[in-house]
Amino acid sequence: MRVRIDPGRCQGHGRCYDLAPGLFGEDDEGYGHVVGDGVVPPHQEQAARLAVANCPERTIEILQETAT
């Protein structure tokens, strides 16, 4: 699983990095961004889903990876 944020829709509410600080951070202006490459470790999948559910702009997306 991977996560991504659409920077054009983020309004900087900060719920993503409050709820899942290991997956999301904030830039100098308070807008959310994905930490690292966006890969969500299995033990943080619930936190990722919580951040998605609590984003007012629905700017966070979960990308499912398929096995090769």
C-alpha positions as CSV (number, residue, x, y, z in Angstrom):
1,M,0.0,0.0,0.0
2,R,1.1,3.5,-0.8
3,V,-0.3,6.9,0.1
4,R,-0.2,10.2,-1.7
5,I,-1.4,13.7,-1.2
6,D,-2.7,16.0,-4.0
7,P,-0.9,19.2,-3.1
8,G,-3.3,21.3,-5.2
9,R,-6.2,20.3,-2.9
10,C,-4.5,20.3,0.5
11,Q,-5.7,23.2,2.7
12,G,-3.3,22.6,5.6
13,H,-5.6,21.4,8.3
14,G,-2.9,19.0,9.5
15,R,-5.1,16.1,10.4
16,C,-2.9,13.7,8.4
17,Y,0.3,14.4,10.2
18,D,-1.5,14.6,13.6
19,L,-3.1,11.2,13.1
20,A,-0.2,9.5,11.2
21,P,3.0,11.3,12.0
22,G,5.1,8.4,10.7
23,L,3.5,8.7,7.2
24,F,2.8,12.4,6.8
25,G,4.6,15.6,7.7
26,E,4.1,19.3,7.2
27,D,6.0,21.7,4.9
28,D,7.1,25.2,5.9
29,E,3.6,26.6,5.3
30,G,1.8,23.9,7.2
31,Y,0.6,21.8,4.2
32,G,0.7,18.1,4.5
33,H,3.1,15.9,2.5
34,V,4.0,12.3,2.4
35,V,7.1,11.3,4.3
36,G,9.5,9.2,2.3
37,D,8.3,7.3,-0.7
38,G,4.8,6.8,0.5
39,V,5.0,3.1,1.2
40,V,2.9,2.2,4.3
41,P,4.3,-0.5,6.5
42,P,1.6,-3.1,7.5
43,H,1.6,-1.9,11.1
44,Q,0.6,1.7,10.0
45,E,-2.2,0.8,7.5
46,Q,-4.9,1.6,10.1
47,A,-3.3,5.0,10.7
48,A,-3.2,5.7,7.0
49,R,-6.9,4.9,6.6
50,L,-7.7,7.1,9.6
51,A,-5.9,10.0,8.0
52,V,-7.7,9.4,4.7
53,A,-11.1,9.3,6.5
54,N,-10.4,12.5,8.4
55,C,-9.1,14.7,5.6
56,P,-11.7,17.5,5.0
57,E,-10.6,17.9,1.3
58,R,-10.3,14.2,0.6
59,T,-6.8,15.0,-0.8
60,I,-5.1,11.8,0.5
61,E,-5.3,8.8,-1.7
62,I,-4.4,5.2,-0.9
63,L,-2.8,3.4,-3.8
64,Q,-3.0,-0.4,-3.7
65,E,0.0,-2.2,-5.1
66,T,-0.5,-5.4,-7.0
67,A,1.8,-8.3,-6.7
68,T,3.9,-9.2,-9.7
